[in-house]
Amino acid sequence: MDFALERAQARHPLPYAARHLQTCTYLAGKIEAFGDHADHEAYAGSLKAKQGTAPLGTMKRGRIA
């Protein structure tokens, strides 16, 4: 996710990243412990801070919102 957003390798990286984040959100609910890694809420919050958008997960006018 970070790679796609930071380097914009795909022609339209945001729709792909939004779909990927939706999948991650779903899967995070199935993980009991993240170990040394940040949990999904913390990661999504860091993406919000980096991208300057609303919480990620849905697309609105070509932006993740």
C-alpha positions in Angstrom: 0.0 0.0 0.0 2.7 2.5 1.0 4.7 1.6 -2.1 1.8 2.2 -4.5 0.8 5.5 -2.9 4.3 6.9 -2.5 5.7 5.9 -5.9 2.4 5.9 -7.9 3.5 2.8 -9.9 -0.1 2.1 -11.1 -1.7 4.5 -13.6 -4.4 5.2 -11.0 -3.0 4.1 -7.7 -5.7 5.5 -5.4 -8.6 3.2 -6.5 -6.3 0.2 -6.2 -5.1 1.4 -2.8 -8.7 2.0 -1.6 -9.8 -1.5 -2.6 -6.7 -3.0 -0.9 -7.4 -1.1 2.2 -10.9 -2.3 2.3 -9.6 -5.9 2.1 -7.1 -5.1 4.9 -9.8 -3.7 7.1 -11.9 -6.8 6.7 -8.9 -9.1 7.3 -7.7 -7.1 10.3 -10.9 -8.1 12.1 -9.8 -11.7 11.9 -6.4 -11.0 13.5 -6.2 -11.4 17.2 -2.7 -10.0 17.8 -0.5 -7.9 15.5 2.7 -8.7 17.5 5.3 -6.0 17.0 3.4 -4.4 14.2 0.9 -1.5 14.5 -2.7 -2.6 14.4 -4.9 -1.7 11.4 -6.4 1.4 13.0 -3.0 2.8 13.7 -1.8 2.1 10.2 -5.0 3.6 8.6 -4.5 6.6 10.8 -0.9 7.0 9.6 -2.1 6.8 6.0 -4.7 9.5 6.7 -2.0 11.7 8.1 0.3 11.2 5.1 -2.3 11.5 2.4 -4.3 14.3 4.1 -7.6 12.8 3.4 -10.5 11.4 5.3 -10.2 7.8 6.6 -9.4 5.5 3.8 -11.7 2.9 2.5 -14.1 4.4 -0.1 -13.5 6.4 -3.2 -15.0 9.8 -3.8 -14.1 11.6 -7.0 -10.8 9.8 -7.5 -9.6 10.3 -4.0 -9.6 7.9 -1.1 -12.0 9.1 1.5 
